[in-house]
């Protein structure tokens, strides 16, 4: 992965919608079943809304019924970073874009095989690049 993208809060605010900013830069969560990509089945690649890095692909997307887009794996392990999240009285694993540190969502160990993982990702952190 190339060098990290660093921008000031005001630069991110100019680039992103208020919801995108809240989710990716302030670690907010969109309400369940409200995101643009929660039910999307369009083939393509999901990019980080902040920097455009490819983070997930439609062939790894599945309907977990949880209210957020869910994936079994990232495009490549080096495309995302994971860190402990102890907010809200729980211990979870936060998923970040490796290129710009945008908050994408969380990963859980209750997904389908072959990975057993469920990357539960906010639609507001993604931009679908449809396969043409």
Phi and psi in degrees as a GROMACS rama.xvg file:
@    title "Ramachandran Plot"
@    xaxis  label "Phi"
@    yaxis  label "Psi"
@TYPE xy
-64.4726  176.917  UNK-2
-54.4565  146.228  UNK-3
-61.3112  143.926  UNK-4
-88.2676  125.274  UNK-5
-121.583  129.683  UNK-6
-137.965  157.378  UNK-7
-75.7697  162.956  UNK-8
-58.2054  -38.9646  UNK-9
-67.0526  -35.1355  UNK-10
-66.2505  -42.0997  UNK-11
-63.7789  -41.9088  UNK-12
-61.428  -36.6278  UNK-13
-68.5109  -33.4015  UNK-14
-83.1161  -34.0357  UNK-15
-107.234  155.749  UNK-16
-71.1068  164.543  UNK-17
-56.9594  -39.1903  UNK-18
-69.29  -44.1369  UNK-19
-59.4918  -42.6154  UNK-20
-63.1013  -47.3901  UNK-21
-59.3151  -43.43  UNK-22
-71.3658  -53.3753  UNK-23
-79.3102  -32.4173  UNK-24
-104.293  -25.694  UNK-25
-111.557  3.37944  UNK-26
64.3215  32.8709  UNK-27
-76.3715  172.57  UNK-28
-129.649  131.491  UNK-29
-70.9924  152.453  UNK-30
-60.8205  146.075  UNK-31
-60.3533  147.587  UNK-32
62.5107  19.6965  UNK-33
-111.998  -13.9729  UNK-34
-77.8468  150.799  UNK-35
-58.3254  -35.086  UNK-36
-103.957  6.7317  UNK-37
-58.5926  -40.8641  UNK-38
-109.69  6.49443  UNK-39
-67.553  135.76  UNK-40
-120.545  10.3925  UNK-41
-62.9276  128.853  UNK-42
-66.6838  142.797  UNK-43
157.695  -165.322  UNK-44
-117.739  136.311  UNK-45
-95.2166  123.692  UNK-46
-106.884  153.968  UNK-47
-63.059  129.378  UNK-48
-67.4883  -21.311  UNK-49
-82.7355  -46.0751  UNK-50
-121.926  -8.18665  UNK-51
83.831  2.92799  UNK-52
-65.329  138.825  UNK-53
-70.4748  122.257  UNK-54
-118.922  -34.7587  UNK-55
-141.023  156.282  UNK-56
-121.374  151.857  UNK-57
-62.1679  -27.0647  UNK-58
-70.9504  -10.8237  UNK-59
-104.862  2.75611  UNK-60
-85.4138  142.209  UNK-61
-147.119  160.636  UNK-62
-90.0701  101.913  UNK-63
-86.3324  -11.349  UNK-64
72.8255  13.7237  UNK-65
-93.3642  -12.1113  UNK-66
103.362  -3.17453  UNK-67
-132.249  154.239  UNK-68
-57.2251  135.557  UNK-69
-126.451  141.573  UNK-70
-133.749  150.359  UNK-71
-85.1488  -18.5502  UNK-72
-165.452  156.902  UNK-73
-77.777  170.428  UNK-74
-55.4927  -43.0565  UNK-75
-152.629  145.418  UNK-76
-58.3144  -31.1817  UNK-77
-76.5163  -5.1399  UNK-78
-81.762  -18.374  UNK-79
-128.21  150.498  UNK-80
-110.888  152.931  UNK-81
-126.576  140.819  UNK-82
-146.415  154.669  UNK-83
-68.1842  136.666  UNK-84
-123.788  111.815  UNK-85
-107.308  22.1211  UNK-86
-77.9766  162.897  UNK-87
59.0188  27.7864  UNK-88
70.2144  20.1678  UNK-89
-132.846  167.647  UNK-90
-115.167  117.967  UNK-91
-132.606  173.435  UNK-92
-110.908  114.261  UNK-93
-80.3623  142.862  UNK-94
-110.618  126.878  UNK-95
-122.512  150.199  UNK-96
-67.6726  127.994  UNK-97
-69.6471  -21.6921  UNK-98
-85.8865  -33.8575  UNK-99
-133.55  5.03178  UNK-100
64.4788  22.0528  UNK-101
-68.0288  137.474  UNK-102
-71.103  124.016  UNK-103
-104.003  -39.2757  UNK-104
163.279  -140.869  UNK-105
-139.762  160.056  UNK-106
-120.235  138.543  UNK-107
-126.942  158.048  UNK-108
-94.4104  35.0013  UNK-109
-123.17  26.9244  UNK-110
-90.2944  175.923  UNK-111
-75.4357  165.306  UNK-112
-73.2141  154.073  UNK-113
-88.9106  -11.038  UNK-114
-91.5946  -29.4118  UNK-115
74.3551  8.45818  UNK-116
-107.184  150.308  UNK-117
-128.011  102.907  UNK-118
-82.1363  105.413  UNK-119
-94.6508  105.01  UNK-120
-119.027  137.495  UNK-121
-70.4519  130.899  UNK-122
-57.3655  -36.0751  UNK-123
-64.5845  -15.5647  UNK-124
-93.1168  -2.83551  UNK-125
-119.665  158.248  UNK-126
-136.938  119.096  UNK-127
-78.4913  128.142  UNK-128
-105.749  95.6041  UNK-129
-62.5381  145.54  UNK-130
-75.4527  129.58  UNK-131
